Amino acid sequence: MLEPPTKITALVVDDDTINQMIHHRLLDNLGIRNQVVRNGKEAIDVHCSGKNFDLILMDMEMPVMNGIEATRKLRAMGIRSMIAGVSTNTRERENFMKAGLDDYQEKPLTTSKLVSILHKVHKDG
Amino acid sequence: MDVMTQLQRQWREHTAYLRKEGYLDDQFEQLQKLQDENSPDFVAEVVSIFFDDSEKLLNNMARALEQKVVDFKQVDAHVHQFKGSSASIGAMRVKNLCIEFRNHCEAQSLEECVRCLRKLQYEYSLLKNQLEYLFKLEQQIRAAVV
């Protein structure tokens, strides 16, 4: 079955199982196809495998590769997806934004925070 | 009043009580909103993971504080994780205690940390009992539909 090209896709990048479940469900509920990875390196790997997403929800503090480094790397790779940082670490917020975020939201994510992020997603080629 | 109506009222009253007493905040309601026919056990599943994670983290904190030379950064890392997960499910009182605990870690005060851990263990077990009661009510409500 052909997927209509206007469906939004998302990548959840978070090391915490509870956040993974909640963010996955939030996206599912809004009809957004999504995938979950556990850290920045897995996020890079999934892009290297050829996948692309309209929206990336990026946690900041993760093992192996954190959100700041992952965001920098993705931008350096030419990835222009909307990247929304999701964190509780207000001290690093500026560094996180500078790494290449389009938006930043405080955890925990809610439906309304997600909707406000989605309003900013551009669906162009 | 039939059994179903009674159970539903008990459920509503208990949820309101948990909110009023500050055990739970708005975030828990957000989780409940994510539950539907497609995901009827969502909240229970998330909370079950929370219980497992919490018990692991509390053990880790206890062990870290028992060391001859306490690594406060390590203790803080565990508390930070616990703060995150409790915030994610709306466990307000537990989360606030974690915030207090982190201050003691930063001050490297062993006595305060140990005291805070005890409070945290107690608060967590209270919450666990309350949530398990809530889920039992839900199970009974579902059984009463038959």
Contacts between the chains, C-beta under 8 A, distances in Angstrom:
chain1	res1	chain2	res2	distance
A	16	B	81	7.5
A	16	B	84	6.4
A	16	B	85	6.6
A	16	B	88	7.5
A	17	B	49	5.4
A	17	B	53	7.2
A	18	B	46	5.9
A	18	B	49	5.7
A	18	B	50	5.9
A	18	B	53	7.0
A	18	B	85	5.1
A	18	B	88	5.0
A	18	B	89	6.7
A	19	B	84	7.5
A	19	B	88	5.8
A	21	B	42	7.9
A	21	B	45	7.1
A	21	B	46	5.4
A	21	B	49	7.0
A	22	B	31	7.0
A	22	B	34	7.3
A	22	B	46	6.7
A	22	B	88	6.1
A	25	B	34	4.8
A	25	B	39	6.5
A	25	B	42	6.2
A	26	B	34	6.6
A	28	B	39	7.9
A	29	B	34	6.1
A	29	B	36	7.9
A	88	B	83	7.7
A	88	B	84	6.3
A	88	B	87	7.1
A	107	B	84	6.9
A	107	B	87	6.7
A	107	B	88	6.9
A	108	B	27	5.3
A	108	B	30	7.4
A	108	B	87	5.6
A	108	B	88	4.7
A	108	B	90	8.0
A	110	B	27	7.5
A	110	B	30	5.0
A	111	B	30	7.0
A	111	B	33	7.0
A	111	B	34	7.9
